């Protein structure tokens, strides 16, 4: 039984393996995290990437909370606790988690348009580019959002 599971797992793993290239970025105070990340993706024509890690801080940002149609702008001093998602020149889906000066957490969907996501001290990001993959977006009629489509 263990041998069968190992063979099955190896087959599944082999089908999802692709070459990965790492990109390490650092953005500086008063830069717009969203615009800088978009610019990097476009300049380097990245067709599929995932955000491996991000640490830093923000002064303000817009976030869409779970099951809410509108975005909420937050202002203050926030630590970036997490930034995760998929991103490409064809679209993105990114979530952010922040903690305030008392350690209270807030998080949700990070919009990639009209977002003044301003860096306070730094934003250190590691992107993993998936070389042989393309991430696009297609409208999913279930909820009306553009969801990940992998080529």
Buried (B, 14 or more C-beta within 10 A) or exposed (E): EEEEEEEEEEEEEEEEEEEBEEBEEEBEEEBBBBBBBBEBBEEBEBBBBBBBBBBBBBBBBBBBEEEEEEBEEBEEBBBBBBBBBBBBBBBBBBBBBBBEEEEEEBBBBBBBEEBBBBBBEBBEBBBBBBEEBEBBBEEEEEEEEBEBBEE
